[in-house]
Amino acid sequence: MITGKRPEGLRLLITLRGSILRNIAFPLAVIVAVSIAVTLAHGELLGLKLHMNVAVFGMLGTVLAIILGFRTNASYDRYCEARLLWGELSAAIRALARSLEGQLEAADFQSDTQERRVLLLLIGLTHVLRHDLRGTDARADLVEWIEEPLCSATLASRFPAAHVLDEVSRSINQMAREGRMSEIARVALQQELTFIQRQLSGCDRLKTTPIPFAYSLLVHRTISVYLLLLPFGVVDSCGSMTPVVSFMLAYTFFGLEAVGTQIEEPFGLLPNDLPLAALCRALEIDLAPLLGHPTPPPLAPVNGVLT
């Protein structure tokens, strides 16, 4: 996620930080090159003058803009849902820690106890979920919170975060069998684990159900064909300004498509994706006093990007 103070005025116009320009530089250059060639040839192709009514491009552009709007909105809905799921997951873990402290007799999170292990597992759960969603190796972050035998078993499982949650459930049941909490308290805590499981399933659903490829392919092909034919329709009316007009429309259409493509997978490592590592650190900060750990500092952005 791009952080920091947003540039204003002229700086916002020329800034490259967070810009999609790098991602669309090649197709943009192709469209501009075609526009220059069409302008120099005065709209002729192989000696034939191509007559295209500019009004047709106006209608097609309107339809294309509507389609791109739906595409971008669909991607942003996925981004917002991902942030909501992760926010509810963090809130549920904090609530579970508070409930555990209130339901247990002589709760002790700073000694080698079951309740301390539960909190460590919950923090480890967020780290393993982050790495699972991003397809990265979780071991380096996981060994700090989860003991080695369980860590290896977790990384070998199909859904590592659910595997950790199952271990949390077993620990809570064990505390109930030891008589450290009532049956009512155990059921209440298990219900909170069920809510956490729903958030994990929601994240997995977003990861494994992308926007259909055929739809993205249709949008990209339509944009490309439209922009390649555009110079032939506007060269007679725009003359030497044809490359400029083509550049502006290509930047808008290709840019919207690229932004939608980036945020449709919100758990990734691109600059506009969610800062999952920072969200995991925020949970560590909140639970550090209970565990007796020194409060870690929040993660700092690197080159203005928080991962």
C-alpha positions as CSV (number, residue, x, y, z in Angstrom):
1,M,0.0,0.0,0.0
2,I,1.3,3.4,-1.0
3,T,1.6,5.6,2.1
4,G,2.7,9.1,3.0
5,K,1.4,12.5,2.2
6,R,-0.4,12.8,-1.1
7,P,1.3,15.2,-3.5
8,E,-0.7,18.3,-4.5
9,G,-0.9,20.5,-7.5
10,L,1.8,20.2,-10.1
11,R,3.6,17.5,-8.1
12,L,0.6,15.3,-8.3
13,L,0.6,15.7,-12.0
14,I,4.2,14.7,-12.5
15,T,4.8,12.2,-9.7
16,L,5.8,8.6,-10.7
17,R,5.4,7.1,-7.2
18,G,2.3,4.9,-7.4
19,S,1.8,5.7,-11.0
20,I,0.6,2.9,-13.3
21,L,2.6,4.4,-16.2
22,R,5.5,1.9,-15.8
23,N,3.1,-1.0,-16.2
24,I,1.5,0.3,-19.4
25,A,4.6,1.9,-21.0
26,F,4.9,-0.7,-23.8
27,P,1.3,-0.8,-25.1
28,L,1.2,3.0,-24.7
29,A,4.4,3.4,-26.9
30,V,2.9,1.1,-29.5
31,I,-0.3,3.2,-29.8
32,V,1.7,6.4,-30.0
33,A,3.9,4.9,-32.7
34,V,0.9,3.8,-34.7
35,S,-0.6,7.2,-34.3
36,I,2.5,9.0,-35.6
37,A,2.7,6.6,-38.6
38,V,-1.0,7.2,-39.4
39,T,-0.5,11.0,-39.1
40,L,2.5,11.0,-41.4
41,A,0.6,8.8,-43.9
42,H,-2.5,11.1,-43.6
43,G,-4.7,8.1,-42.8
44,E,-3.7,6.0,-45.7
45,L,-2.9,2.3,-45.4
46,L,-1.2,0.6,-48.4
47,G,-2.2,3.5,-50.6
48,L,-5.8,3.3,-49.6
49,K,-7.5,6.1,-47.6
50,L,-9.4,4.6,-44.7
51,H,-12.6,6.6,-44.1
52,M,-13.9,6.2,-40.5
53,N,-16.5,8.4,-38.9
54,V,-15.2,9.9,-35.7
55,A,-18.8,9.6,-34.3
56,V,-18.5,5.8,-34.3
57,F,-15.4,6.1,-32.1
58,G,-17.4,8.3,-29.8
59,M,-20.1,5.7,-29.3
60,L,-17.6,2.9,-29.0
61,G,-15.6,4.8,-26.5
62,T,-18.7,5.4,-24.3
63,V,-19.5,1.7,-24.3
64,L,-15.9,0.8,-23.6
65,A,-15.8,3.3,-20.7
66,I,-18.9,1.7,-19.2
67,I,-17.4,-1.8,-19.5
68,L,-14.1,-0.6,-17.9
69,G,-16.1,1.1,-15.1
70,F,-17.8,-2.3,-14.3
71,R,-14.4,-4.0,-14.4
72,T,-12.8,-1.5,-12.1
73,N,-15.7,-1.6,-9.7
74,A,-15.6,-5.4,-9.5
75,S,-11.9,-5.3,-8.7
76,Y,-12.4,-2.6,-6.0
77,D,-15.2,-4.6,-4.5
78,R,-12.7,-7.5,-4.1
79,Y,-10.2,-5.1,-2.6
80,C,-12.7,-3.7,0.0
81,E,-13.9,-7.2,0.8
82,A,-10.4,-8.4,1.4
83,R,-9.7,-5.5,3.8
84,L,-13.0,-6.1,5.6
85,L,-12.2,-9.8,6.1
86,W,-8.7,-9.0,7.4
87,G,-10.1,-6.3,9.7
88,E,-12.7,-8.6,11.1
89,L,-10.1,-11.4,11.6
90,S,-7.8,-9.1,13.6
91,A,-10.8,-7.8,15.7
92,A,-11.9,-11.4,16.3
93,I,-8.4,-12.4,17.5
94,R,-8.3,-9.4,19.9
95,A,-11.7,-10.2,21.2
96,L,-10.7,-13.9,21.7
97,A,-7.7,-12.8,23.7
98,R,-9.8,-10.6,25.9
99,S,-12.4,-13.3,26.4
100,L,-9.8,-15.9,27.2
101,E,-8.4,-13.6,29.9
102,G,-11.9,-13.1,31.4
103,Q,-13.0,-16.7,31.2
104,L,-10.0,-18.4,32.7
105,E,-9.3,-18.7,36.3
106,A,-5.9,-17.3,37.2
107,A,-5.1,-16.5,33.6
108,D,-1.4,-16.2,33.0
109,F,-0.1,-15.3,29.6
110,Q,3.5,-14.6,30.6
111,S,4.4,-18.1,31.8
112,D,4.6,-21.3,29.8
113,T,0.9,-22.0,29.9
114,Q,-1.8,-23.2,27.5
115,E,-3.3,-19.7,27.4
116,R,0.0,-18.2,26.4
117,R,0.4,-20.8,23.7
118,V,-3.1,-19.9,22.4
119,L,-2.1,-16.2,21.9
120,L,1.2,-17.2,20.2
121,L,-0.7,-19.5,17.9
122,L,-3.2,-16.8,17.0
123,I,-0.4,-14.4,16.1
124,G,1.3,-17.2,14.1
125,L,-2.0,-17.8,12.4
126,T,-2.0,-14.3,10.8
127,H,1.5,-14.7,9.6
128,V,0.9,-18.1,8.0
129,L,-2.3,-16.8,6.4
130,R,-0.4,-13.8,5.0
131,H,2.3,-16.1,3.4
132,D,-0.3,-18.6,2.2
133,L,-2.3,-15.9,0.4
134,R,0.9,-14.4,-1.1
135,G,2.5,-17.8,-2.0
136,T,5.7,-17.0,0.0
137,D,7.6,-19.1,2.6
138,A,6.2,-18.6,6.1
139,R,8.8,-20.5,8.1
140,A,11.0,-17.6,9.0
141,D,8.1,-15.7,10.5
142,L,6.3,-18.8,11.9
143,V,9.1,-20.3,14.1
144,E,8.9,-17.2,16.4
145,W,5.3,-18.0,17.4
146,I,4.8,-21.8,16.8
147,E,7.0,-24.7,18.1
148,E,8.9,-26.6,15.5
149,P,6.9,-29.9,15.2
150,L,3.6,-28.0,14.8
151,C,5.3,-25.5,12.4
152,S,6.4,-28.2,10.0
153,A,3.0,-29.9,10.1
154,T,1.3,-26.6,9.5
155,L,3.5,-25.8,6.4
156,A,2.8,-29.2,5.0
157,S,-1.0,-28.9,5.3
158,R,-3.3,-27.8,2.5
159,F,-4.7,-24.9,4.4
160,P,-2.1,-23.9,7.0
161,A,-4.1,-21.2,8.8
162,A,-7.0,-23.6,9.4
163,H,-4.5,-26.1,10.8
164,V,-3.2,-23.6,13.3
165,L,-6.8,-22.7,14.2
166,D,-7.6,-26.4,14.9
167,E,-4.6,-26.5,17.3
168,V,-6.1,-23.4,19.1
169,S,-9.4,-25.3,19.4
170,R,-7.7,-28.3,20.9
171,S,-5.9,-26.1,23.4
172,I,-9.2,-24.5,24.5
173,N,-10.8,-27.9,24.9
174,Q,-7.8,-29.1,27.0
175,M,-8.2,-26.1,29.3
176,A,-11.9,-26.9,29.7
177,R,-11.1,-30.6,30.5
178,E,-8.6,-29.4,33.2
179,G,-11.5,-27.5,34.8
180,R,-9.9,-24.0,34.2
181,M,-13.1,-22.8,32.4
182,S,-16.8,-23.6,32.4
183,E,-18.5,-25.5,29.6
184,I,-20.4,-22.3,28.8
185,A,-17.1,-20.4,28.4
186,R,-15.7,-23.1,26.2
187,V,-18.7,-23.0,23.9
188,A,-18.5,-19.2,23.7
189,L,-14.8,-19.3,22.8
190,Q,-15.4,-22.0,20.2
191,Q,-18.1,-19.8,18.6
192,E,-15.4,-17.1,18.3
193,L,-13.1,-19.6,16.6
194,T,-16.0,-20.4,14.2
195,F,-16.2,-16.7,13.3
196,I,-12.4,-16.7,12.7
197,Q,-12.8,-19.7,10.5
198,R,-15.3,-17.9,8.3
199,Q,-12.8,-15.1,7.8
200,L,-10.1,-17.5,6.8
201,S,-12.5,-19.2,4.3
202,G,-13.4,-15.8,2.9
203,C,-9.8,-14.9,2.3
204,D,-9.3,-18.3,0.6
205,R,-12.3,-17.8,-1.5
206,L,-11.0,-14.4,-2.8
207,K,-7.6,-16.0,-3.5
208,T,-9.0,-19.0,-5.5
209,T,-11.8,-17.2,-7.3
210,P,-10.4,-14.5,-9.6
211,I,-12.4,-12.4,-12.0
212,P,-13.0,-14.8,-15.0
213,F,-10.1,-14.7,-17.5
214,A,-12.4,-14.5,-20.5
215,Y,-13.8,-11.2,-19.2
216,S,-10.4,-9.7,-18.7
217,L,-9.3,-10.9,-22.2
218,L,-12.4,-9.4,-23.8
219,V,-11.8,-6.0,-22.2
220,H,-8.1,-6.0,-23.2
221,R,-8.7,-7.0,-26.8
222,T,-11.5,-4.5,-27.2
223,I,-9.3,-1.7,-25.8
224,S,-6.4,-2.6,-28.1
225,V,-8.4,-2.8,-31.3
226,Y,-10.2,0.4,-30.5
227,L,-7.0,2.3,-29.8
228,L,-5.2,0.9,-32.9
229,L,-8.1,2.1,-35.2
230,L,-8.7,5.4,-33.4
231,P,-5.9,7.4,-35.3
232,F,-7.6,6.6,-38.6
233,G,-10.9,8.1,-37.3
234,V,-9.5,11.3,-35.9
235,V,-6.5,12.1,-38.2
236,D,-8.6,14.2,-40.6
237,S,-10.0,16.3,-37.8
238,C,-7.1,16.4,-35.4
239,G,-4.2,16.4,-37.8
240,S,-0.8,16.7,-36.1
241,M,-2.5,16.4,-32.7
242,T,-3.6,12.8,-33.4
243,P,-0.7,11.2,-31.4
244,V,-1.6,13.4,-28.4
245,V,-5.3,12.4,-28.6
246,S,-4.4,8.8,-28.9
247,F,-1.9,9.0,-26.1
248,M,-4.5,10.5,-23.7
249,L,-7.1,7.9,-24.5
250,A,-4.6,5.1,-24.4
251,Y,-3.3,6.2,-21.0
252,T,-6.8,6.4,-19.6
253,F,-8.1,3.0,-21.0
254,F,-4.9,1.0,-20.4
255,G,-4.4,2.7,-17.0
256,L,-7.9,1.8,-15.8
257,E,-7.4,-1.8,-17.0
258,A,-4.0,-2.1,-15.3
259,V,-5.3,-0.6,-12.0
260,G,-8.2,-3.0,-12.0
261,T,-5.8,-5.9,-12.7
262,Q,-3.6,-4.9,-9.7
263,I,-6.3,-4.5,-7.1
264,E,-8.3,-7.6,-8.1
265,E,-5.7,-9.7,-6.3
266,P,-5.5,-7.6,-3.0
267,F,-3.3,-10.0,-1.1
268,G,-0.3,-9.7,-3.4
269,L,3.0,-7.7,-3.1
270,L,2.3,-5.0,-5.6
271,P,2.4,-1.3,-4.4
272,N,-1.4,-1.0,-4.4
273,D,-2.1,-4.3,-2.5
274,L,-3.0,-4.6,1.1
275,P,-0.2,-4.2,3.7
276,L,-0.6,-7.6,5.3
277,A,2.8,-7.6,7.0
278,A,1.9,-4.2,8.7
279,L,-1.5,-5.6,9.8
280,C,0.2,-8.6,11.3
281,R,2.6,-6.3,13.2
282,A,-0.3,-4.3,14.5
283,L,-1.8,-7.4,16.1
284,E,1.6,-8.2,17.6
285,I,1.7,-4.7,19.1
286,D,-1.8,-5.1,20.6
287,L,-1.0,-8.5,22.2
288,A,2.5,-7.7,23.3
289,P,1.5,-6.4,26.8
290,L,-0.5,-9.6,27.6
291,L,2.5,-11.7,26.6
292,G,5.0,-9.6,28.4
293,H,6.9,-8.9,25.2
294,P,8.4,-5.5,24.5
295,T,6.1,-3.6,22.2
296,P,7.6,-3.8,18.7
297,P,7.6,-0.7,16.5
298,P,5.1,-0.5,13.6
299,L,6.5,-1.5,10.2
300,A,7.9,1.5,8.3
301,P,7.2,2.0,4.6
302,V,10.0,1.2,2.1
303,N,10.2,3.8,-0.6
304,G,6.7,5.0,0.3
305,V,5.3,1.4,0.1
306,L,4.0,-0.5,3.1
307,T,3.9,-4.2,2.5
